[in-house]
Every structure is written in structure tokens, then in C-alpha cells.
């Protein structure tokens, strides 16, 4: 609150200074010249004091232009003192005098102050636009001041030289002022007051020259202009915004504004009007005034053409640049990739891990700040000649030359190191943001039409490996992805062409060795007899979304097969469902409809879900729980498949309607026979947990009798695996169950059945 009051007080101070100063100046204009000169000095002293107070109070980071301004005003003070002490009896300052010397020094110091308005190293751009405006001002100055000074014979010698020097300094002043205006978007009140002071000073000097040349007494009007410019300078210094008005100047983002185009047109019309007026009084068109105007108009036309070409080039560059980060975009990258006369290079795709979560959590403002800082860091760790672009979202690309033994791995590691430092952003705690990078080496003579695709494949590999690392493109990985892409396309066709079948693997009660259940397993055999492994096509079906249609078909087939299996043999069947199926709010309704259509009780079906489904479906936990509960309310049992290898959580077992835990085969493959007591403890813990929760336990991948015996000793309820039977078509399961109804063999499996 105190700071806010101080800012209000400072703003009021600059207004009071300006108001009182204007009142004093207006009163002073009715006084005699000798008194006015001392009034000028009083105003000059007040300006020096205002600048000193402003610098001390507001503490600008770049003070050089302000102190140069104080020096200029001090020179003006000395100039007025010199003139006041060297008046003729008629009350006119003598020429030359020390007043004229200090006046010239004042103009030079004003020019230097304007020049130092921006720090060294940031005075780039705007030269052509400033020159165009200067030519316009020059045309006016040539017509009103310079040409009459040179050719009307009123002045000569040292006085003429000094006046020409003053006029030239005014032009330089215009150049520097306009250059700052066109390259800067600083528009603080203090900045505007200083620009107004500069413009008023140049106009006043021009009016002064016009009066001298025409013999008109314009001293009072000129005094108003000079003192007014002083007061504007003092007011600018007292305004709080003076601290942010000098030093670092942000470049203007709108070089093609309507205001500038209007200014160009106005200047052309003005020069044209001056030229026509001059020709009207110069029949032959050979007067210096006319020739000068024609030359200035021609020079301006040339500069306008140059500026238009610059703008066209700039717009072309901007069409290939990213508006947020200032980097290039995809079009820029593609241009560089297609450049003729290429060199050995390396292409890198950089993706920020977890950026979407950060953006969703903290908003677009923080997300944009992260992208801008990432762009800055990329530029900082890469060579100047490297092409750095933002492809989209949080994905960047780098095209660098492979020189000096710097390969893609080296460049990628430099990027990882540069990006891994904490991001310190306003409003949130410092945090690290990891990145994944795909690297593709590019030979000078190799085709590059697939460079971005290959880099994206490498990037995916880095992501799949866990992120915060880079991966170099591998042609074998690309070949595998192409094969997978074709396989995904074949999945949809296979469903339509009936290439899928359901096989069943018996599940045995360990205490009785009877077949009590069976697991439905999907098999794919192409028309040419080629079998595709489930481990190959099921993950692809889940990634592509094809698993929904395939899973729906499997459920329909299982329910159709269950009608006879349950009625004739009393078997229940377990079937896997995917996370995508469970997210469907009508999943349970669909399953119950299939059971009813085939006249199968709910108790005959067991729906299997994996542990990973429980975790990856957290966002849809309510839907998943609801669907499972509906099924359980209709006696459909729920089993967790591959228990113990995923993201186990007792909370899920407590909250979800679960009946069966299926131990992953990795627990029974070796640990049962060869494992230590520690290994067996894991199996024992799962079995005891299951029993304590009132659940059944099924062991998978049981391949030997010894494994089956040990599982029976540990209290496991059910088991399945090659020791009991391999998966087979439903007809084979019917045959086995029919044979088991024989009074001698019962339902126990013989060695021949296991084959």
C-alpha cells in the first residue's frame, strides 16, 4: 500500500511540475528579452534539479542518457548566461559569443543523450525507416532553412556556417529519435514526454530559422518552444516510468503497422507538394530548391523500395517462425532439410516429459513460460549455426552440423543437461522437467524425405524406455514398426474374415484333480495357415483400439460355447477383458444380454481383469467399479489376472468386487521347484491373502507334477498349465469332458489327455 501511494505521489509531482512550469513560461513571454534570458536560466536549473531528483528516486538501470541531458541543460544555462552578458545596446545578443559556443555544445549533448537512450549492442535495426522519416524532415528543412540559408545571401561567414551546423544537428537529432521510435515498443509516459520534447525542440529550431531568414521577430514564440521542451524533459524525469524508459529496448513486433504506412504516404505527399510548389515558382525547374526536393524525393523512393523488400523478407521469415518462442517452425526446418549442397548433419526431436500435466495443473501462462525458457536453453547449449525450431506443443527439433567430432549423442546429452536444471517460474516451486530425444544422423548425400519420421520413431523409443534419455534411430526398429502397422491393419480384416478362434485351457482343482473351469484364449490363424502369437497381436490390438471390437466378438463366442459347456459338463469359463472395454458404461449390460441370449447363468462366466487395468483406469474408477458390481450382482465372478506383477494395491482388493486371484506364471515357473524359502514366501503370502479375503487362488503356467504338488501343499485352490492340458478348440474340451464322464476315468486327466 505504501509503495502504491508513493507511485501516486510521484505521478502527481510530475504533473505539478509541468503545470507550474507552463504558467511561469507563459508569464515570462511578456517580459523583456533580458529578463527572459534569466527566466530561461531559472527553468534550466529546475530541469537539472528534476532530472537529478528523478534519477535518485526512481533509480533507472541505465542512467547515461539522463546525465547527458543534465549536461545539455547545463550548457543551455551557460549559453543563456553568455548571451545575457553580451547584449548590444539594442538588447540583441552579440555574435559570436560564448553563448553560441555553449548552445552548439548543448545540441551535441542532446544528440549524445538521444544516441545513448539505448545501451550499446542493442541499437540494431530501424536505420532504413529512420532514414525515410529523416528525408521527409530533410525536405522540409531544405525548403524552409537550408536552401534559403545557402542562396538568399542574408547570412555569410561564421554565422552562416554555425546556422548550417545547427540545422545539420537537428537532422541528426531527428534520425536518432525516429530510430528509437521505430525499433522500440517502449511506450511509457516518460518515454512519450521525451519524444514530445525532441519533436518540439526540432520544430522550435525550424521556426527560429524561418524567422531569422524572413526578418520576422519570433523570439517570444521560439522562447515558448524551447522552454516547453525543457519542461517536458523535467516532467519525464520526475515520472516513475522513467526507470523503465531507457536501457534495454524491446523490439517492436509490428513493423507493418497502419500508422507507419500512413506516415510513409504522408511524407511522399508532402515532398510531392513541396516539389510542385517549388516548380510553380521555378519555370525552368533548375533552382536549387527544386533540384534538392527532387533528389530528396528520389532518395526516399529508393529507401521505400528497400524497406518494402525488407518487410517482404521479414514477413517471409515470420511465416516460418513460432510466435511464442521466436524459434523457427516446421516449414523452416523442412526448408533447411531440403537445402541443396548439404553437409553431414544430425536431426534431433526433443519432447518435454510430463509437460501436459504441468500445463493442466498450472495453466497456459506457466506452460508458455516453460516453452519460452526451453527455447532459450536450447539456443544456449547449441551452436549458433544450428537450426532450432518448435514443431508443435512441447516438441522441438534441432538440425545441427556434425562437425569437430560432435555426433548426435553428444548434442543430445548437452540438451538433456541443459534442460534438466530446475525451472524457476513465478508462482510455482522450482521444478525439473525431463526430456526425451530422438536422434537421426544424416549423411550429406542421403535422402531426407523421411528424416522427421525416423526421428519420431527414435523419440518413441526414448519414451518407451522411460524418458529423460535419448535414443538413436535404428532401421530394425523401423522395420518392426512397419510390420506392426501392417499387422494392425490386418487385425480388422481378420475379424471380418473369421480368422480368429477361441481355444480353451482346462483349470484343475488341485485337491481333487478335477476340471472345474476353463480359460478362453484367443488364437489367430491366417488364411494361409500362419499362426500369429497372442503376445504379438494383442498388445497391438490394445494400442490401436481394435481390442474393443475383438473383445466383443470373444465374449459373444464364449457365451455361445458356454451354453453347452455349462449344461453338459457344469464348467465355468474365464475370459479376459481390456481396460477399454471396461470404460464403456454399457459393458455390463452387453455381457448380461449375451448370457441371457444363450440361456447361460451368470455363475458360469468369470471376467478377468489385469492389475494394470486397475491403475490405468483410475480416472474411470467409478465406471469400472460400477460395471464390475453390476456383473457380480448377477453372479458373474471377477478375477484379477497376473496378480503380483503389476501395481498391486490392497485398497483395490477392498474396494472392488473381486472373487479370484490368478497368480502370474512367473511365480510358478521356477520358484516352486528351485526357489529359496524367500521365493516361496511370496507365493504363500498371496495364497494366505486370498484365503483371508475369502477369495480363490489360481496358479498359472504349471508345467510339472512337482510344481502342482508344491502348490497343493501351499494351499493353492486351482491351477492351469501344460502339465494338465494345452489350450485347444472347444470341440477338444467337449471330448475330454465326455471321456472323463466314464466311471473308470472319471474326470481325471490322463497323460494322453495332457498331450
Secondary structure as UniProt FT lines:
FT   HELIX           2..28
FT   TURN            29..30
FT   HELIX           33..58
FT   HELIX           64..84
FT   TURN            89..90
FT   HELIX           98..115
FT   TURN            116..117
FT   TURN            120..121
FT   HELIX           127..141
FT   HELIX           142..146
FT   HELIX           147..151
FT   HELIX           157..183
FT   HELIX           189..214
FT   HELIX           219..238
FT   HELIX           240..244
FT   TURN            255..256
FT   HELIX           258..281
FT   TURN            283..284
FT   HELIX           288..318
FT   TURN            319..320
FT   TURN            323..325
FT   HELIX           330..337
FT   STRAND          345..352
FT   TURN            353..354
FT   HELIX           355..362
FT   HELIX           364..381
FT   TURN            384..385
FT   STRAND          387..392
FT   TURN            393..394
FT   STRAND          395..401
FT   TURN            404..405
FT   HELIX           408..420
FT   TURN            426..427
FT   STRAND          435..442
FT   TURN            444..445
FT   TURN            449..450
FT   HELIX           451..464
FT   TURN            465..466
FT   STRAND          469..472
FT   HELIX           475..497
FT   STRAND          500..509
FT   TURN            510..513
FT   STRAND          514..525
FT   TURN            527..528
FT   STRAND          531..532
FT   HELIX           534..544
FT   TURN            545..546
FT   HELIX           547..569
FT   STRAND          572..576
FT   HELIX           579..582
FT   TURN            585..586
FT   HELIX           587..597
FT   TURN            598..599
FT   HELIX           602..604
FT   STRAND          605..610
FT   HELIX           611..616
FT   TURN            619..620
FT   HELIX           621..633
FT   TURN            634..635
FT   STRAND          637..643
FT   HELIX           650..655
FT   STRAND          660..663
FT   HELIX           666..669
FT   HELIX           671..674
FT   HELIX           677..692
FT   TURN            693..694
FT   STRAND          696..699
FT   HELIX           705..713
FT   TURN            714..715
FT   STRAND          718..719
FT   TURN            722..724
FT   STRAND          728..729
FT   HELIX           730..740
FT   TURN            743..747
FT   HELIX           751..754
//
